[in-house]
Amino acid sequence: MPRFEMHLMVAEKSDEKFETVEYDIVCFVKDPTDMKEVEYSANKIISEHLENAENVVLFGTAVVEVQGEEIFNIAFQNKDADQEEVNSIMGLCVLGEETIH
């Protein structure tokens, strides 16, 4: 069955902590070369994940690959979250180092 892969990273905040969570997802489509179908499916999967999240999602990214080749990236941010806090946390994530605060 035709498919594409999506690597999803989500930054979540609960009352006690902030954490990033990564998911590797296999998505099935009729035609993985149909960019509209792939984009629609990726957005639907991301939306469902965000709606069902137990914690507040601050921001995230998704990398979509077809047959091991990166096709496109999706970035999203919670517009209702405190933007100073989001920017501060994004700065920590961009450093690429594991940090405990």
Secondary structure, 3 states (H helix, E strand, C coil): CCEEEEEEEEEEECCCCEEEEEEEEEEECCCCCCHHHHHHHHHHHHHHHHHCCCCEEEEEEEEEEECCEEEEEEEEECCCCCHHHHHHHHHHHHCCCCCCC
